[in-house]
Amino acid sequence: MATHAEVFRYTSLPAEIRNTIMEYALVPGDVYPCPKEPKPTSTNPSRKLFRAVFKRPSATFKTKVGDIDHQVATTKQPGPHLLTTCKKAYQDGHYMFYTMNTFHLPAGSAHDAEIWLNHLKPDDKSMIKSAGVTFSLADLTPEVLVEMEKKWLWDLPAMTRRYEQRMVFEVTYILCWRFWQDKIRFLQQWDTLDQICLKKAGGEASVFEGEAFRAWDAKEEKDFLDAARGLVKAELEGLVGQMGWKATRKLLMAGGVDFGDIDFVPLNKKTTETKEDRRF
């Protein structure tokens, strides 16, 4: 049995060492929260923070350190669990976790990001200073596709639906100007952010200061979204060229597809955008 002198106490460590421990465990650099979470079963504030970041205990917490991606099961990820050890650990780590990481919006619509943020206390949300978003084919989630079909694609002529290139054009156009633009607006209205990281499908990232990003004019927004759309359109054209639109839609509706493992075959013909196309 350990004597009183042998007991290790976290609070006995110097503040510099405690900060180093917390930074190592809780500041991976990039955090990808889950868009939804189950109802908490504990009133412990540190466990609420744990559930606000992770969808379920078996979920995967994706972090990025430098140029290396890591997939670590949350049950083996020590960082959040440190917050449950004592009140002092929670106070130290809570502030560092929110202020020193970049929080990336989940794939899908801006509404998915709102769901996650609504679970945070206003003070916690205001502590987040850096946020990011990736504009990619992963945004074509089953929920996004269903919303597209209900609101915009349902009245397309039958001939258009059989024209696969046209479907690629319509889907990526709506994705860009209905969903991605909403994400841009969402980030611009988040006025406590000091830094915003926007990443295109090809991996190219652009970092903007908060005030400069909020002051974007229509041309800057259009140039960025058009470039991001062009990359996703080429990727979707390749997928449709290999599988056809119906099979591609089925794959997207299934969710959880790793598009990096698919060898794309481009469509033979090009889709020309006309004034009539710009109807949304």
Disulfide bonds with the S-S distance in Angstrom:
none
